[in-house]
Amino acid sequence: ICLLVPLYEEIIFRGVVLGSCQRYTNFHIANFIQATLFATIHMNLFLFPVYFLFGIIAGILRKKTGGLLGGIVFHILNNVLLFE
């Protein structure tokens, strides 16, 4: 859970969704869309803002680094620290 889920979520949301949206709009709107979808799939209205902010940060990491590795590492660290 702490390793594989972050890997495929980053590929799907920051790779596929963010990349696809950027073909049709600017980064900020594309990042907003992918972060909203990311927060929505976690199906927790109370934590929606947390998941949304996480998605925004991961999207920015993708833009700054030019790849998915930064977001994957960030996501794995987050999951490991929160795992009970």
PyMOL commands that place a pseudoatom at each C-alpha (Angstrom):
pseudoatom trace, name=CA, resn=ILE, resi=1, chain=A, elem=C, hetatm=0, pos=[0.000, 0.000, 0.000]
pseudoatom trace, name=CA, resn=CYS, resi=2, chain=A, elem=C, hetatm=0, pos=[2.748, 2.442, 0.932]
pseudoatom trace, name=CA, resn=LEU, resi=3, chain=A, elem=C, hetatm=0, pos=[4.792, 1.735, -2.209]
pseudoatom trace, name=CA, resn=LEU, resi=4, chain=A, elem=C, hetatm=0, pos=[2.588, 0.526, -5.035]
pseudoatom trace, name=CA, resn=VAL, resi=5, chain=A, elem=C, hetatm=0, pos=[-0.425, 2.805, -4.549]
pseudoatom trace, name=CA, resn=PRO, resi=6, chain=A, elem=C, hetatm=0, pos=[1.669, 6.008, -4.706]
pseudoatom trace, name=CA, resn=LEU, resi=7, chain=A, elem=C, hetatm=0, pos=[3.391, 4.708, -7.818]
pseudoatom trace, name=CA, resn=TYR, resi=8, chain=A, elem=C, hetatm=0, pos=[0.218, 4.052, -9.790]
pseudoatom trace, name=CA, resn=GLU, resi=9, chain=A, elem=C, hetatm=0, pos=[-1.603, 7.134, -8.426]
pseudoatom trace, name=CA, resn=GLU, resi=10, chain=A, elem=C, hetatm=0, pos=[1.262, 9.369, -9.544]
pseudoatom trace, name=CA, resn=ILE, resi=11, chain=A, elem=C, hetatm=0, pos=[1.349, 7.733, -12.962]
pseudoatom trace, name=CA, resn=ILE, resi=12, chain=A, elem=C, hetatm=0, pos=[-2.412, 8.124, -13.375]
pseudoatom trace, name=CA, resn=PHE, resi=13, chain=A, elem=C, hetatm=0, pos=[-2.988, 11.586, -11.916]
pseudoatom trace, name=CA, resn=ARG, resi=14, chain=A, elem=C, hetatm=0, pos=[0.260, 13.486, -12.444]
pseudoatom trace, name=CA, resn=GLY, resi=15, chain=A, elem=C, hetatm=0, pos=[1.277, 11.551, -15.534]
pseudoatom trace, name=CA, resn=VAL, resi=16, chain=A, elem=C, hetatm=0, pos=[-1.838, 10.771, -17.553]
pseudoatom trace, name=CA, resn=VAL, resi=17, chain=A, elem=C, hetatm=0, pos=[-4.462, 13.227, -16.247]
pseudoatom trace, name=CA, resn=LEU, resi=18, chain=A, elem=C, hetatm=0, pos=[-2.194, 16.252, -15.751]
pseudoatom trace, name=CA, resn=GLY, resi=19, chain=A, elem=C, hetatm=0, pos=[-0.376, 15.605, -19.012]
pseudoatom trace, name=CA, resn=SER, resi=20, chain=A, elem=C, hetatm=0, pos=[-3.605, 15.173, -20.962]
pseudoatom trace, name=CA, resn=CYS, resi=21, chain=A, elem=C, hetatm=0, pos=[-5.230, 18.273, -19.497]
pseudoatom trace, name=CA, resn=GLN, resi=22, chain=A, elem=C, hetatm=0, pos=[-2.143, 20.357, -20.257]
pseudoatom trace, name=CA, resn=ARG, resi=23, chain=A, elem=C, hetatm=0, pos=[-2.645, 19.620, -23.950]
pseudoatom trace, name=CA, resn=TYR, resi=24, chain=A, elem=C, hetatm=0, pos=[-5.871, 21.631, -23.848]
pseudoatom trace, name=CA, resn=THR, resi=25, chain=A, elem=C, hetatm=0, pos=[-5.281, 24.224, -21.128]
pseudoatom trace, name=CA, resn=ASN, resi=26, chain=A, elem=C, hetatm=0, pos=[-2.552, 25.838, -19.039]
pseudoatom trace, name=CA, resn=PHE, resi=27, chain=A, elem=C, hetatm=0, pos=[-0.737, 24.162, -16.159]
pseudoatom trace, name=CA, resn=HIS, resi=28, chain=A, elem=C, hetatm=0, pos=[-2.719, 25.872, -13.382]
pseudoatom trace, name=CA, resn=ILE, resi=29, chain=A, elem=C, hetatm=0, pos=[-6.105, 24.736, -14.668]
pseudoatom trace, name=CA, resn=ALA, resi=30, chain=A, elem=C, hetatm=0, pos=[-4.770, 21.262, -15.490]
pseudoatom trace, name=CA, resn=ASN, resi=31, chain=A, elem=C, hetatm=0, pos=[-3.277, 20.977, -12.009]
pseudoatom trace, name=CA, resn=PHE, resi=32, chain=A, elem=C, hetatm=0, pos=[-6.575, 22.076, -10.452]
pseudoatom trace, name=CA, resn=ILE, resi=33, chain=A, elem=C, hetatm=0, pos=[-8.453, 19.410, -12.451]
pseudoatom trace, name=CA, resn=GLN, resi=34, chain=A, elem=C, hetatm=0, pos=[-6.085, 16.564, -11.561]
pseudoatom trace, name=CA, resn=ALA, resi=35, chain=A, elem=C, hetatm=0, pos=[-5.995, 17.584, -7.872]
pseudoatom trace, name=CA, resn=THR, resi=36, chain=A, elem=C, hetatm=0, pos=[-9.806, 17.691, -7.770]
pseudoatom trace, name=CA, resn=LEU, resi=37, chain=A, elem=C, hetatm=0, pos=[-10.044, 14.225, -9.335]
pseudoatom trace, name=CA, resn=PHE, resi=38, chain=A, elem=C, hetatm=0, pos=[-7.337, 12.924, -6.981]
pseudoatom trace, name=CA, resn=ALA, resi=39, chain=A, elem=C, hetatm=0, pos=[-9.206, 14.214, -3.920]
pseudoatom trace, name=CA, resn=THR, resi=40, chain=A, elem=C, hetatm=0, pos=[-12.530, 12.912, -5.230]
pseudoatom trace, name=CA, resn=ILE, resi=41, chain=A, elem=C, hetatm=0, pos=[-11.351, 9.318, -5.721]
pseudoatom trace, name=CA, resn=HIS, resi=42, chain=A, elem=C, hetatm=0, pos=[-10.371, 9.133, -2.045]
pseudoatom trace, name=CA, resn=MET, resi=43, chain=A, elem=C, hetatm=0, pos=[-14.085, 9.510, -1.203]
pseudoatom trace, name=CA, resn=ASN, resi=44, chain=A, elem=C, hetatm=0, pos=[-13.634, 11.394, 2.062]
pseudoatom trace, name=CA, resn=LEU, resi=45, chain=A, elem=C, hetatm=0, pos=[-15.418, 14.737, 2.138]
pseudoatom trace, name=CA, resn=PHE, resi=46, chain=A, elem=C, hetatm=0, pos=[-13.854, 15.709, 5.472]
pseudoatom trace, name=CA, resn=LEU, resi=47, chain=A, elem=C, hetatm=0, pos=[-10.307, 15.177, 4.119]
pseudoatom trace, name=CA, resn=PHE, resi=48, chain=A, elem=C, hetatm=0, pos=[-11.054, 16.493, 0.619]
pseudoatom trace, name=CA, resn=PRO, resi=49, chain=A, elem=C, hetatm=0, pos=[-9.061, 19.725, 1.209]
pseudoatom trace, name=CA, resn=VAL, resi=50, chain=A, elem=C, hetatm=0, pos=[-6.043, 17.726, 2.406]
pseudoatom trace, name=CA, resn=TYR, resi=51, chain=A, elem=C, hetatm=0, pos=[-6.110, 15.412, -0.612]
pseudoatom trace, name=CA, resn=PHE, resi=52, chain=A, elem=C, hetatm=0, pos=[-6.663, 18.386, -2.916]
pseudoatom trace, name=CA, resn=LEU, resi=53, chain=A, elem=C, hetatm=0, pos=[-3.662, 20.257, -1.492]
pseudoatom trace, name=CA, resn=PHE, resi=54, chain=A, elem=C, hetatm=0, pos=[-1.581, 17.094, -1.749]
pseudoatom trace, name=CA, resn=GLY, resi=55, chain=A, elem=C, hetatm=0, pos=[-2.552, 16.813, -5.422]
pseudoatom trace, name=CA, resn=ILE, resi=56, chain=A, elem=C, hetatm=0, pos=[-1.636, 20.447, -6.068]
pseudoatom trace, name=CA, resn=ILE, resi=57, chain=A, elem=C, hetatm=0, pos=[1.790, 19.996, -4.441]
pseudoatom trace, name=CA, resn=ALA, resi=58, chain=A, elem=C, hetatm=0, pos=[2.452, 16.755, -6.323]
pseudoatom trace, name=CA, resn=GLY, resi=59, chain=A, elem=C, hetatm=0, pos=[1.472, 18.485, -9.579]
pseudoatom trace, name=CA, resn=ILE, resi=60, chain=A, elem=C, hetatm=0, pos=[3.890, 21.323, -8.856]
pseudoatom trace, name=CA, resn=LEU, resi=61, chain=A, elem=C, hetatm=0, pos=[6.632, 18.793, -8.117]
pseudoatom trace, name=CA, resn=ARG, resi=62, chain=A, elem=C, hetatm=0, pos=[5.988, 17.203, -11.500]
pseudoatom trace, name=CA, resn=LYS, resi=63, chain=A, elem=C, hetatm=0, pos=[6.271, 20.545, -13.235]
pseudoatom trace, name=CA, resn=LYS, resi=64, chain=A, elem=C, hetatm=0, pos=[9.411, 21.598, -11.332]
pseudoatom trace, name=CA, resn=THR, resi=65, chain=A, elem=C, hetatm=0, pos=[11.249, 18.295, -11.819]
pseudoatom trace, name=CA, resn=GLY, resi=66, chain=A, elem=C, hetatm=0, pos=[9.927, 17.486, -15.277]
pseudoatom trace, name=CA, resn=GLY, resi=67, chain=A, elem=C, hetatm=0, pos=[9.078, 13.939, -14.214]
pseudoatom trace, name=CA, resn=LEU, resi=68, chain=A, elem=C, hetatm=0, pos=[7.161, 11.803, -11.763]
pseudoatom trace, name=CA, resn=LEU, resi=69, chain=A, elem=C, hetatm=0, pos=[9.956, 10.784, -9.396]
pseudoatom trace, name=CA, resn=GLY, resi=70, chain=A, elem=C, hetatm=0, pos=[9.586, 13.784, -7.064]
pseudoatom trace, name=CA, resn=GLY, resi=71, chain=A, elem=C, hetatm=0, pos=[5.868, 13.181, -6.656]
pseudoatom trace, name=CA, resn=ILE, resi=72, chain=A, elem=C, hetatm=0, pos=[6.358, 9.450, -6.193]
pseudoatom trace, name=CA, resn=VAL, resi=73, chain=A, elem=C, hetatm=0, pos=[8.922, 9.976, -3.420]
pseudoatom trace, name=CA, resn=PHE, resi=74, chain=A, elem=C, hetatm=0, pos=[6.720, 12.636, -1.784]
pseudoatom trace, name=CA, resn=HIS, resi=75, chain=A, elem=C, hetatm=0, pos=[3.703, 10.334, -1.978]
pseudoatom trace, name=CA, resn=ILE, resi=76, chain=A, elem=C, hetatm=0, pos=[5.569, 7.322, -0.585]
pseudoatom trace, name=CA, resn=LEU, resi=77, chain=A, elem=C, hetatm=0, pos=[6.972, 9.361, 2.313]
pseudoatom trace, name=CA, resn=ASN, resi=78, chain=A, elem=C, hetatm=0, pos=[3.513, 10.714, 3.094]
pseudoatom trace, name=CA, resn=ASN, resi=79, chain=A, elem=C, hetatm=0, pos=[1.963, 7.232, 3.081]
pseudoatom trace, name=CA, resn=VAL, resi=80, chain=A, elem=C, hetatm=0, pos=[4.756, 5.688, 5.176]
pseudoatom trace, name=CA, resn=LEU, resi=81, chain=A, elem=C, hetatm=0, pos=[4.506, 8.453, 7.794]
pseudoatom trace, name=CA, resn=LEU, resi=82, chain=A, elem=C, hetatm=0, pos=[0.716, 8.130, 8.020]
pseudoatom trace, name=CA, resn=PHE, resi=83, chain=A, elem=C, hetatm=0, pos=[0.527, 4.328, 7.898]
pseudoatom trace, name=CA, resn=GLU, resi=84, chain=A, elem=C, hetatm=0, pos=[-0.749, 2.789, 11.128]
for i in range(1, 84): cmd.bond("trace and resi %d" % i, "trace and resi %d" % (i + 1))
show_as sticks, trace
zoom trace
